[in-house]
Amino acid sequence: MIKAYKRLNNKKIDVHHYLHVLSGNNLSDISRFIKRDNCLVSGQSDGALWVWTKQGNKITTTTEKHQKEVVSVDIHNNLIVSGSRDCTFKLWNCRNNYTEISPIHTSYVADRLWSTSFNESGLSLAIGTSGCNDRAALKIFDVHSLLETYSLGGEFQKGAGILDMKWDTDNILLACGYDSCVRRWDLRTGKCVQCWEDPFYATIYCLDIDKMCTLIIGTQNNGRVVLFDTRQTKYTQMYFMQTCRMRGRNSPAYSLSFDATQLFIATDQHLHILDFTDKRAKIHNYSDL
């Protein structure tokens, strides 16, 4: 089940009233979802995709499925990409306001997929895998030819899988994962040009950027997120989620998103909202740890 809440004019979330509840069948769990404009796509544990649009206000389910759980999805215009534990990614074509969804390509990459992302122009597709074999964990494909154009990070240790990624520009990609680092890749040279490391060397589950100088990462332990100024390598601040401070309530920060006023963090059972505009909050400076 996915619930949609309204953001008010003062940027606060009306947590007591939701606008939509998206629920299909009870036969599968939602593994990952993404929203673009008025379309929402979710990957399911049974290998299917759910697609919902505000105009149609109904869920369209794909008839063709992955063989295993879908763990990553992305949208660009009428194209959807889905990545699965079955070591494949699929491209889907959407027609008639996303009510007709048909597969147009399937690629086998010989490793479990953890993340997928189109760049802004939709010409390149980044694929992140578990990095558990001798192949590089980060691959770039040309969307039109569907040929692999870059294979990045092949020199890293086995198991340094890619859990999340964000495009800064059409040629700059930030990726993070099990090796506790966020790396900035420049596709014009095919090299890593900058790196930020979690201060406790934890797995980095997710990241977000404002495409200026701010990078925030979500880590493996205690619902901890870390803020970086990308002009330097040392982190600026850390935040710990309230529900993870109690004994037995340790959870990764699985997903996050932010703007100039608020930071949203999803842990195992809660959605946390950090309000940067609240002047009453007590300041805790962790930057000297």
C-alpha positions in Angstrom: 0.0 0.0 0.0 1.2 3.5 -0.9 -0.3 6.6 0.7 -0.1 10.1 -0.9 -0.1 13.1 1.4 -0.5 16.8 0.5 2.2 19.3 1.1 0.7 22.6 2.3 1.6 26.1 1.2 3.9 26.4 4.2 5.7 23.2 3.1 4.4 21.2 6.0 2.9 17.8 5.4 -0.7 17.2 6.3 0.0 13.8 8.0 -3.6 13.4 9.3 -5.2 13.4 5.8 -4.1 11.6 2.7 -5.1 12.3 -0.9 -4.8 8.8 -2.3 -4.3 5.2 -1.2 -2.8 3.0 -3.9 -3.4 -0.7 -3.2 -3.5 -3.6 -5.7 -3.7 -7.2 -4.5 -2.5 -8.8 -1.3 -0.3 -11.3 -3.2 2.9 -9.2 -3.4 4.7 -6.5 -1.5 5.9 -3.2 -2.8 9.7 -3.3 -3.1 10.4 0.1 -4.7 8.4 2.9 -6.2 9.1 6.2 -8.0 7.0 9.2 -9.0 7.5 11.3 -12.1 5.0 14.1 -12.8 1.6 12.5 -12.5 2.8 8.9 -12.9 3.8 6.5 -10.1 5.5 3.1 -10.8 6.2 0.5 -8.2 8.2 -2.8 -8.5 6.6 -5.7 -6.8 8.0 -8.7 -4.9 6.3 -11.1 -7.4 8.3 -9.6 -10.3 5.4 -7.4 -11.7 5.1 -3.6 -12.1 2.2 -1.4 -10.9 1.6 1.8 -12.8 -0.8 4.5 -11.5 -1.7 7.9 -13.0 -3.6 10.7 -11.3 -5.8 11.2 -14.4 -6.9 7.6 -14.6 -6.8 7.0 -10.8 -6.3 3.2 -11.3 -3.5 0.8 -11.2 -2.3 -1.0 -14.3 -0.4 -4.2 -13.7 2.1 -5.7 -16.2 1.2 -9.2 -17.4 4.8 -10.1 -18.2 6.9 -10.4 -15.0 10.5 -10.7 -13.9 11.2 -14.2 -12.4 12.2 -12.6 -9.1 11.5 -9.5 -7.1 11.8 -6.1 -8.8 14.1 -4.0 -6.6 14.5 -0.8 -8.8 12.4 1.2 -11.2 12.8 4.5 -13.1 10.7 6.5 -15.6 11.6 8.8 -18.5 8.8 10.0 -20.7 7.0 6.8 -22.0 9.9 4.5 -21.0 10.1 2.5 -17.8 13.1 0.5 -16.7 12.9 -2.2 -14.0 15.8 -4.1 -12.4 15.4 -7.4 -10.6 17.1 -10.0 -8.5 16.8 -12.4 -11.5 19.9 -10.6 -13.0 17.9 -8.8 -15.7 16.6 -5.4 -16.5 13.6 -4.7 -18.7 12.6 -1.7 -20.7 8.8 -1.1 -21.0 6.9 1.1 -23.4 3.9 3.0 -22.1 0.9 4.1 -24.2 -2.5 5.6 -23.7 -1.7 7.5 -20.6 0.2 4.6 -19.1 -2.7 2.2 -19.3 -1.0 0.0 -21.8 2.5 -1.3 -20.8 4.5 -3.7 -23.0 8.0 -5.0 -22.7 10.4 -4.0 -25.5 13.7 -5.3 -24.2 15.3 -7.6 -21.6 19.0 -7.7 -20.8 20.8 -10.3 -18.7 23.8 -8.8 -16.8 24.9 -11.9 -14.9 24.5 -10.3 -11.5 21.7 -9.2 -9.2 20.5 -5.7 -9.9 20.1 -3.2 -7.1 19.6 0.2 -8.9 18.6 1.7 -12.2 18.5 5.3 -13.4 17.9 7.2 -16.7 20.0 10.4 -17.1 18.1 13.7 -17.7 18.1 13.5 -21.5 17.0 9.8 -21.4 19.8 8.8 -23.7 21.8 6.9 -21.1 20.8 4.3 -18.5 22.8 3.5 -15.5 22.6 0.0 -13.9 24.0 -0.9 -10.5 24.5 -4.5 -9.5 25.6 -6.4 -6.4 29.2 -6.7 -7.6 29.5 -10.3 -6.6 31.3 -11.6 -9.7 34.2 -10.5 -11.7 32.2 -7.9 -13.6 32.1 -4.2 -12.8 29.1 -3.2 -10.5 28.3 0.0 -12.4 27.3 -0.1 -16.1 26.1 2.5 -18.5 23.9 1.6 -21.5 22.9 3.6 -24.6 19.1 3.6 -24.5 18.7 3.6 -28.3 21.2 0.9 -29.2 21.0 -0.9 -25.8 24.7 -1.5 -26.0 26.9 -1.2 -22.9 29.0 2.0 -23.3 30.8 2.1 -20.0 31.8 -0.4 -17.3 32.9 1.4 -14.2 34.5 0.4 -10.9 35.9 -3.0 -12.2 39.0 -2.5 -10.0 37.0 -2.3 -6.7 36.7 -5.3 -4.4 34.1 -8.0 -4.9 30.8 -7.2 -3.2 31.1 -3.4 -3.6 27.6 -3.3 -5.0 25.7 -0.2 -6.1 22.5 0.4 -4.0 21.6 3.9 -5.2 22.6 6.5 -7.8 21.7 10.0 -8.9 22.6 11.9 -12.1 24.0 15.4 -11.5 24.2 16.1 -15.2 24.0 14.0 -18.4 27.7 13.2 -17.9 28.1 13.1 -14.1 26.7 10.3 -12.0 26.9 9.8 -8.2 26.7 6.2 -7.0 26.9 4.6 -3.5 26.6 1.2 -1.9 28.3 -1.5 0.2 31.8 0.0 0.2 30.7 3.0 2.4 31.6 5.5 -0.4 29.8 7.9 -2.7 31.7 8.3 -5.9 31.2 11.0 -8.6 31.8 9.5 -12.1 32.6 11.6 -15.1 31.5 9.7 -18.2 33.6 12.0 -20.5 36.7 10.3 -19.0 35.2 7.2 -17.5 36.8 7.9 -14.2 35.9 8.6 -10.6 36.7 12.3 -10.0 35.5 12.7 -6.4 34.7 10.5 -3.4 33.0 11.0 0.0 33.2 8.3 2.7 30.8 7.6 5.5 32.6 8.5 8.8 31.7 5.1 10.3 32.4 3.1 7.2 28.8 1.9 7.0 26.9 0.7 4.0 25.3 3.6 2.2 21.7 2.7 1.2 20.6 5.9 -0.5 21.7 9.4 -1.5 20.2 12.6 -2.8 21.6 15.9 -4.1 20.4 19.4 -4.8 22.7 19.7 -7.9 24.5 22.6 -6.2 26.8 21.7 -3.2 24.7 19.5 -1.0 24.9 15.7 -0.7 22.9 13.7 1.9 23.3 10.0 2.4 21.3 7.4 4.3 23.4 4.7 6.1 23.1 1.2 7.5 22.8 1.8 11.2 20.6 3.7 13.6 18.6 5.6 11.0 21.7 7.8 10.5 21.9 10.3 7.6 25.0 12.4 6.8 25.2 15.8 5.1 28.2 16.8 3.0 29.2 20.0 1.3 30.5 18.5 -1.9 33.3 21.1 -2.1 35.1 19.2 0.6 35.5 15.6 1.5 34.8 15.8 5.3 31.1 15.6 6.3 29.3 18.6 7.7 26.6 17.2 9.9 24.9 13.9 11.0 21.2 13.3 11.9 19.8 10.3 13.9 16.2 9.3 13.5 14.1 9.4 16.7 12.6 5.9 16.3 16.0 4.3 16.0 17.3 5.6 19.3 15.5 3.0 21.4 17.0 -0.4 22.2 16.1 -2.9 19.6 15.0 -0.3 17.0 18.0 -0.2 14.8 17.1 0.4 11.1 18.9 1.6 8.0 17.8 4.8 6.3 16.4 3.0 3.3 15.4 6.1 1.2 15.6 9.9 1.5 14.7 13.1 -0.3 15.2 16.7 0.6 14.8 20.3 -0.5 15.7 23.7 1.1 13.1 23.3 3.8 12.7 19.6 4.7 14.4 16.3 4.7 12.3 13.1 4.4 13.8 9.7 5.5 12.2 6.3 5.3 13.3 3.7 7.9 11.8 0.2 8.3 8.5 1.3 9.8 8.5 5.1 9.8 8.7 8.2 7.6 10.7 10.8 9.4 10.5 14.5 8.5 13.3 16.9 9.5 12.3 20.6 9.2 15.2 22.8 8.5 13.1 25.9 9.2 12.3 25.1 12.8 14.2 27.7 14.8 13.2 26.0 18.1 15.3 22.9 17.6 18.4 22.4 19.7 21.6 22.5 17.7 23.8 19.4 17.9 27.2 19.7 16.2 28.7 16.3 15.3 31.2 17.6 12.8 34.1 17.3 15.1 33.6 13.5 15.8 
